[in-house]
């Protein structure tokens, strides 16, 4: 019977216990790192928007001068 090399294994014959375990572990670790990064980045973005809203409200109330408002807004947007 003719056999085609490593046909039955997805990673060149490594399988799960023969070394493929490390590859699967690295892939899962990268997915977790990407998820944490995306969640953290989204949280930081919401904080910036919220700080800008507070600044706008304080400016509208007259509690912040024009120059101070411009400087703070520039700092928040950078």
ABEGO torsion letter per residue (X at the ends): XBBBEAAABABGGAEAAAGAAAAAAAAAAAAAAAAAAAAAAAAAAAAAAAAAAAAAAAAAAGABBAAAAAAAAAAAAX
